[in-house]
Structure formats: structure tokens, C-alpha cells
């Protein structure tokens, strides 16, 4: 029987760091990407090492990466452990991936045991993980595990579903993965923008920028990032408030600037207060052959009902095509119960291409 060992990797500072650490990081990411693409069949969602590294170096929540090596030193399993370093943190995120050529050999169990033991040792009581699925769009009936939100389901026969269920994790929510082929149909996008602009009226004003947040908006964007942890749909798996400050936002942007992509932000200002009340971010790769990733999109609860989410989405698409032409598509993830955002996505031409299940394990509650 092949012997496998788990080791924690040294996350490089840059891709020009120690060649041994960089090579291990590249191998780790290749395994992680291969494990996911084998399930959802979407190679455009794979990360490049240069793109992924800055996300591992979030100053207040750095990623810890773990690899499973076979006896010959080959990395065959990739795991990650993410949690804030602040005292009193109760939640964390775990991820486990096994290369398709090495599955059903106990590698996933070995890696999951290691990560869960780490979470227990650090006193984390709420663990979450994201398991990609081949499922496209809502589904129900025999052979599907429905989300307790009442929206969406995942196939019961998927390896990830069986694995997490056996380990006592609870299925909590479905994210739909959608893609918009570019260039978008202007005859569709333009009327959507006109209707959204009319609904917003003169009470709101749209702004956009590439790269770092302008000084005047730092505190507002930090608040919007904080409210992402409380206002975005989470089913019944609410996490503790994740507080952002202007200083944390700047440190975050410092890391993102290391990646070969540009962050395009569209934001909406409430004119009377002079504050931003919604934003949407697009991560635009330098390579025009790569898909653009939709990151955070949020409208503060107290300003919903004015089609601001629609306005942010369509202005983002138009700005992207004007300033960064040539990309093949935009990919976005949305909770299946987030019907207002799915409505605008579908209205401008996004189509479902996959999904992911969000799972939770609580050590402070009895099993369901």
C-alpha cells in the first residue's frame, strides 16, 4: 500500500521566492484545480499561480496550505485552512482536493482529518467548505439533496456530497455558477441600464475606478466589505461579522496588486448622504484570453428596492467592455435564493454553467 504524508507548505512571498517553495505551491495549485475541474468541467475557473498567490496572503487572514505527498514526493492532495488571526475568532474555512488519478485511496480522509484536527486545536466552532458540483441550475426529486433554504440541490451520488455527509457535515446552501459570453448583446444590456437608471433616479450616482480605491471612498468601501458578512444571503449559516477598516482594505489591495489582473469597481453613491451604498467588483486578468471573475456585489439592505443591483451589474459590463475588451466571458457565483441578483444576471444573458454546495460543521451544536 502506498504511504502518504501530510505536510504544511511554506507559502511563497512572491513567485520569485525560494524555487523549492514556489515549485511546491505550483504543484499544490495544479492538484487543487484539477480536482475541481474534474467535477464541474469548467477549466476557465482554474487559477494561475500568479493570480492565486495574493489571495493566500491576506494580512489578517492568511491561508495555510497543506499537501499530501505520495512516497515518491508527488503532491496528490491539496488542502487549505483559512481563518482570521484575531483572538476570539470562531469560524474557519476548510478545503480538500484530491487529484483525479489518485482518488479512492484514503487521501481525502487523511487530509480532512488533519484540517479538522487543526480547526479543533485552534478552537474554531464553525467550519465551512465549498464543494463544487456538476449540477447546472435548480433540481429536485429522487437522487438530489435539497438545500434547506428551499432553493437548489446537489446530486446525492457526487463524491464530495457522499464524503461530507459521512463526516457529519451539514448541507446548507447552493451557489449557482453563471457565465456571460462577451461581448454582451448591447441591445439587451442598454435597455436594462435605462430601466435601472430610471428606477434609481436622481437620488443615486454611479462611480467606477480601476485598481486601488480612491481615498474619498476608503471608509465607505470598508463598510461595504464588512456588510458583505452580514447582508449577503447565507441561509442559516450566518458567520460572525467580519469587520473591515480602511487600513485593512489598503493592505488587501497591496496584495491584490501583485496579481496579473486589475480590479474594476463600480459603486453607487446615495447623493443626499454622500456615501456609497452599493458596489460590484470585477477581477480582470491581464491576459485577454482568460475569463473575468465577478467578485463581491452588494447593495446595503436599507437602499434596496431601487434596482441599484441591476445598475451596478450593467454598468460593470459596459465599463469592462469599454476599458478591457477581448475577454471571452464573465463568471459569477450567486446564492440560489438570491433571486433579485439572478433576475438581473438572466436579463443580461448570463446562463447557469454549474453550482457549488456550501457545507457547515458546528462543534458547538448537537448533530442534526
C-alpha positions as CSV (number, residue, x, y, z in Angstrom):
1,X,0.0,0.0,0.0
2,X,1.3,3.4,-0.9
3,X,2.4,5.6,2.0
4,X,1.0,9.1,2.1
5,X,2.1,12.0,4.3
6,X,0.6,15.4,5.0
7,X,2.9,18.5,5.1
8,X,2.3,22.2,5.5
9,X,3.7,24.2,2.7
10,X,5.6,27.4,3.0
11,X,3.6,30.0,1.1
12,X,5.9,32.0,-1.1
13,X,6.1,35.7,-0.7
14,X,6.3,36.1,-4.5
15,X,6.7,33.8,-7.4
16,X,10.4,34.7,-7.5
17,X,10.8,33.3,-4.0
18,X,12.7,30.1,-3.0
19,X,12.4,27.8,-6.0
20,X,11.6,24.8,-3.8
21,X,8.6,26.6,-2.2
22,X,7.4,28.1,-5.5
23,X,7.5,24.7,-7.2
24,X,5.5,23.1,-4.3
25,X,3.0,25.9,-4.5
26,X,2.6,25.4,-8.2
27,X,2.1,21.7,-7.8
28,X,-0.4,22.2,-5.0
29,X,-2.5,24.6,-7.1
30,X,-2.4,22.2,-10.1
31,X,-3.9,19.4,-7.9
32,X,-6.5,21.7,-6.4
33,X,-7.6,23.0,-9.8
34,X,-7.6,19.5,-11.4
35,X,-9.8,18.2,-8.6
36,X,-12.4,20.9,-9.1
37,X,-12.3,20.9,-12.9
38,X,-12.9,17.1,-12.9
39,X,-16.2,17.8,-11.2
40,X,-17.7,20.9,-12.8
41,X,-15.8,20.7,-16.2
42,X,-15.1,24.4,-16.3
43,X,-11.4,24.9,-17.0
44,X,-11.9,28.7,-17.1
45,X,-12.3,28.6,-13.3
46,X,-8.8,27.3,-12.7
47,X,-6.4,29.8,-11.1
48,X,-2.9,30.6,-12.4
49,X,-0.3,30.6,-9.6
50,X,0.3,34.3,-10.1
51,X,-3.4,35.0,-9.6
52,X,-3.9,32.8,-6.6
53,X,-0.8,33.6,-4.5
54,X,-2.0,37.1,-3.4
55,X,-5.3,35.6,-2.1
56,X,-3.2,33.4,0.2
57,X,-1.5,36.4,1.8
58,X,-4.5,38.3,3.2
59,X,-2.8,40.1,6.1
60,X,-5.5,39.4,8.7
61,X,-6.5,36.0,7.3
62,X,-3.5,34.3,5.6
63,X,-4.1,30.9,4.0
64,X,-2.4,27.8,5.3
65,X,-1.8,25.3,2.6
66,X,-1.4,21.5,3.2
67,X,-0.2,18.9,0.7
68,X,-0.5,15.1,0.7
69,X,2.6,13.6,-0.9
70,X,3.0,10.1,-2.2
71,X,6.1,8.0,-1.4
72,X,7.9,9.4,-4.4
73,X,7.3,13.0,-3.3
74,X,4.5,13.8,-5.8
75,X,1.7,16.0,-4.5
76,X,-1.6,14.2,-4.9
77,X,-3.8,16.0,-2.4
78,X,-4.3,19.8,-1.8
79,X,-5.9,21.3,1.3
80,X,-6.3,24.7,2.8
81,X,-7.2,26.2,6.1
82,X,-8.4,29.8,6.3
83,X,-9.3,31.8,9.4
84,X,-8.7,35.2,10.8
85,X,-5.8,35.5,13.2
86,X,-7.7,37.9,15.6
87,X,-8.2,36.5,19.1
88,X,-11.7,35.1,19.7
89,X,-12.2,34.1,16.0
90,X,-14.7,31.2,16.0
91,X,-15.0,30.4,12.3
92,X,-12.8,28.9,9.6
93,X,-12.9,27.6,6.0
94,X,-11.5,24.2,5.0
95,X,-10.9,22.8,1.5
96,X,-9.9,19.4,0.4
97,X,-9.0,18.3,-3.1
98,X,-7.5,15.0,-4.5
99,X,-6.0,14.7,-7.9
100,X,-8.5,12.7,-10.1
101,X,-5.8,10.0,-10.8
102,X,-5.3,9.3,-7.1
103,X,-8.9,9.2,-5.6
104,X,-10.4,6.4,-3.5
105,X,-7.1,5.8,-1.8
106,X,-7.8,7.4,1.6
107,X,-6.1,10.7,0.6
108,X,-9.1,12.9,1.1
109,X,-9.8,11.3,4.5
110,X,-6.2,11.8,5.6
111,X,-6.2,15.4,4.6
112,X,-9.7,16.2,6.1
113,X,-8.7,14.6,9.4
114,X,-5.6,16.8,9.5
115,X,-7.5,20.0,8.8
116,X,-10.4,19.2,11.2
117,X,-7.9,18.4,14.0
118,X,-6.3,21.8,13.3
119,X,-9.6,23.6,13.5
120,X,-10.4,21.9,16.8
121,X,-7.0,22.7,18.2
122,X,-7.5,26.4,17.4
123,X,-10.9,26.4,19.0
124,X,-12.9,27.1,15.8
125,X,-16.5,26.1,16.4
126,X,-17.9,26.9,12.9
127,X,-16.3,25.2,9.9
128,X,-17.4,25.8,6.3
129,X,-16.4,24.4,3.0
130,X,-17.4,24.8,-0.7
131,X,-17.9,21.7,-2.8
132,X,-18.3,22.2,-6.5
133,X,-20.9,20.3,-8.4
134,X,-21.7,19.2,-11.9
135,X,-25.3,20.3,-11.3
136,X,-26.5,23.2,-13.6
137,X,-29.4,25.1,-12.3
138,X,-32.0,24.1,-9.7
139,X,-33.0,20.5,-9.3
140,X,-35.2,18.4,-7.1
141,X,-36.6,14.9,-6.7
142,X,-35.1,11.5,-6.2
143,X,-31.3,11.4,-6.4
144,X,-30.9,15.1,-5.2
145,X,-30.1,16.5,-1.8
146,X,-32.1,19.7,-1.4
147,X,-30.7,22.8,0.3
148,X,-32.5,23.7,3.5
149,X,-33.0,27.2,2.1
150,X,-35.6,25.7,-0.3
151,X,-33.5,26.8,-3.3
152,X,-31.3,24.4,-5.3
153,X,-30.0,20.9,-4.7
154,X,-26.9,18.8,-5.5
155,X,-26.7,15.2,-6.8
156,X,-26.5,12.7,-3.9
157,X,-24.1,10.5,-5.9
158,X,-21.4,13.0,-6.2
159,X,-18.2,12.0,-4.3
160,X,-18.0,15.3,-2.4
161,X,-21.6,15.0,-1.2
162,X,-21.1,11.5,0.0
163,X,-17.7,12.4,1.6
164,X,-19.1,15.3,3.6
165,X,-22.3,13.6,4.6
166,X,-20.3,10.6,6.0
167,X,-18.2,13.0,8.1
168,X,-21.2,14.7,9.6
169,X,-21.1,17.9,7.7
170,X,-24.5,19.7,7.1
171,X,-25.5,20.9,3.7
172,X,-26.6,24.5,3.9
173,X,-26.8,26.4,0.6
174,X,-26.3,26.3,-3.1
175,X,-24.4,28.8,-5.2
176,X,-25.2,29.0,-8.9
177,X,-22.2,29.4,-11.2
178,X,-23.2,31.6,-14.2
179,X,-21.3,32.8,-17.2
180,X,-22.0,35.7,-19.6
181,X,-20.4,35.3,-23.1
182,X,-18.7,38.5,-24.2
183,X,-19.2,40.8,-26.0
184,X,-22.6,41.1,-24.4
185,X,-25.6,41.9,-26.5
186,X,-25.8,45.7,-26.3
187,X,-29.5,45.7,-27.5
188,X,-30.2,43.7,-24.3
189,X,-27.9,45.4,-21.8
190,X,-28.7,49.0,-22.8
191,X,-32.5,48.8,-22.1
192,X,-31.7,47.1,-18.7
193,X,-29.5,50.0,-17.8
194,X,-32.1,52.5,-18.9
195,X,-34.7,50.9,-16.7
196,X,-32.3,50.7,-13.7
197,X,-31.2,54.3,-14.1
198,X,-34.9,55.4,-14.2
199,X,-35.6,53.4,-11.0
200,X,-32.6,54.9,-9.2
201,X,-33.4,58.4,-10.4
202,X,-31.5,61.4,-9.2
203,X,-31.1,60.0,-5.7
204,X,-28.1,57.9,-6.7
205,X,-24.9,58.5,-8.6
206,X,-22.7,55.8,-10.2
207,X,-18.9,55.9,-9.9
208,X,-16.2,53.5,-11.3
209,X,-12.5,53.0,-11.0
210,X,-9.7,50.5,-11.7
211,X,-7.2,49.4,-9.1
212,X,-6.9,51.0,-5.7
213,X,-9.9,52.6,-4.0
214,X,-9.8,56.4,-4.2
215,X,-9.1,58.0,-0.8
216,X,-12.5,59.6,-0.5
217,X,-14.2,56.2,-0.7
218,X,-12.0,54.1,1.6
219,X,-14.2,54.1,4.6
220,X,-17.3,53.5,2.6
221,X,-15.8,50.5,0.7
222,X,-14.6,49.1,4.1
223,X,-18.1,49.3,5.4
224,X,-19.5,47.6,2.3
225,X,-16.9,44.8,2.7
226,X,-18.0,44.5,6.3
227,X,-21.6,44.3,5.4
228,X,-20.8,41.5,2.9
229,X,-20.5,39.3,6.0
230,X,-24.0,40.3,7.3
231,X,-26.1,41.3,4.4
232,X,-25.3,38.7,1.7
233,X,-27.6,35.6,1.7
234,X,-26.1,32.8,4.0
235,X,-29.1,30.6,4.7
236,X,-29.0,29.7,8.3
237,X,-25.2,29.5,8.4
238,X,-24.5,33.1,9.5
239,X,-20.9,33.8,10.3
240,X,-19.6,36.4,12.8
241,X,-19.3,39.9,11.4
242,X,-16.1,40.4,9.5
243,X,-15.0,43.9,10.2
244,X,-13.0,45.8,7.6
245,X,-11.2,49.1,8.2
246,X,-9.6,51.5,5.7
247,X,-6.2,50.1,6.8
248,X,-7.2,46.5,6.2
249,X,-8.6,47.4,2.8
250,X,-5.4,49.1,1.8
251,X,-3.3,46.1,2.9
252,X,-5.7,43.8,1.0
253,X,-5.2,46.0,-2.1
254,X,-1.5,45.9,-1.7
255,X,-1.6,42.1,-2.0
256,X,-4.0,42.1,-4.9
257,X,-1.7,44.5,-6.9
258,X,0.8,41.6,-7.0
259,X,-1.5,39.6,-9.2
260,X,-1.6,39.9,-13.1
261,X,-5.1,41.4,-13.1
262,X,-6.9,44.6,-12.4
263,X,-9.8,45.1,-10.0
264,X,-12.6,47.1,-11.7
265,X,-15.0,48.5,-9.2
266,X,-18.4,50.1,-9.9
267,X,-20.1,51.8,-6.9
268,X,-23.3,53.7,-6.3
269,X,-23.5,56.8,-4.1
270,X,-26.5,58.0,-2.2
271,X,-26.5,61.6,-3.2
272,X,-28.1,63.1,-0.1
273,X,-25.7,61.4,2.3
274,X,-22.7,61.5,0.1
275,X,-21.8,57.8,1.0
276,X,-21.5,54.7,-1.2
277,X,-24.4,52.3,-0.6
278,X,-23.5,49.5,-3.1
279,X,-20.6,48.2,-5.1
280,X,-19.6,45.5,-7.6
281,X,-16.1,44.2,-8.3
282,X,-14.7,42.5,-11.4
283,X,-11.3,40.8,-11.4
284,X,-10.0,41.4,-14.9
285,X,-7.0,39.2,-15.9
286,X,-4.2,40.9,-17.8
287,X,-4.4,38.0,-20.3
288,X,-7.5,38.8,-22.5
289,X,-7.9,35.1,-23.3
290,X,-8.9,34.5,-19.6
291,X,-12.4,34.9,-18.2
292,X,-13.3,37.8,-15.9
293,X,-14.4,36.9,-12.4
294,X,-17.2,38.7,-10.7
295,X,-16.2,39.2,-7.1
296,X,-18.3,41.0,-4.4
297,X,-21.6,42.6,-5.3
298,X,-23.7,44.2,-2.6
299,X,-26.4,46.8,-2.1
300,X,-27.0,47.8,1.6
301,X,-30.3,46.5,2.8
302,X,-31.6,49.9,3.6
303,X,-31.2,51.0,0.0
304,X,-32.7,48.0,-1.8
305,X,-35.7,48.3,-4.0
306,X,-34.3,50.9,-6.4
307,X,-32.7,48.5,-8.9
308,X,-29.3,49.5,-7.8
309,X,-28.0,45.9,-8.1
310,X,-29.2,46.0,-11.7
311,X,-27.5,49.3,-12.3
312,X,-24.2,48.1,-10.8
313,X,-24.2,44.9,-12.9
314,X,-24.9,46.5,-16.3
315,X,-22.5,49.5,-15.7
316,X,-19.9,46.9,-14.8
317,X,-20.4,45.0,-18.0
318,X,-20.3,48.2,-20.1
319,X,-17.2,49.5,-18.4
320,X,-15.4,46.2,-18.7
321,X,-16.0,46.0,-22.4
322,X,-15.0,49.6,-23.0
323,X,-11.8,49.6,-20.9
324,X,-10.8,45.9,-21.1
325,X,-12.1,44.5,-24.4
326,X,-11.4,41.0,-25.6
327,X,-12.2,38.7,-22.7
328,X,-14.3,35.7,-23.5
329,X,-16.7,35.8,-20.6
330,X,-17.7,36.9,-17.1
331,X,-18.2,34.2,-14.5
332,X,-20.2,34.9,-11.3
333,X,-21.4,33.0,-8.2
334,X,-24.8,33.7,-6.6
335,X,-26.9,32.1,-3.9
336,X,-29.8,30.3,-5.5
337,X,-32.2,32.1,-3.1
338,X,-30.8,35.5,-4.3
339,X,-33.5,35.9,-6.9
340,X,-33.0,39.7,-7.4
341,X,-29.4,39.2,-8.5
342,X,-30.3,36.1,-10.5
343,X,-33.0,38.1,-12.3
344,X,-30.6,40.7,-13.5
345,X,-28.0,38.1,-14.5
346,X,-30.6,36.3,-16.6
347,X,-31.9,39.5,-18.0
348,X,-28.5,40.5,-19.5
349,X,-27.7,37.0,-20.7
350,X,-25.9,35.0,-18.0
351,X,-26.5,31.3,-18.2
352,X,-26.0,28.6,-15.5
353,X,-22.9,26.5,-16.0
354,X,-22.5,24.8,-12.7
355,X,-23.0,25.1,-9.0
356,X,-21.4,24.6,-5.6
357,X,-22.7,23.4,-2.3
358,X,-21.9,25.2,0.9
359,X,-21.5,23.0,3.9
360,X,-21.1,23.6,7.6
361,X,-19.8,21.7,10.6
362,X,-20.6,23.1,14.1
363,X,-18.7,21.8,17.1
364,X,-20.9,23.9,19.4
365,X,-24.2,22.3,18.4
366,X,-25.5,18.7,18.5
367,X,-25.7,16.9,15.2
368,X,-28.9,17.5,13.2
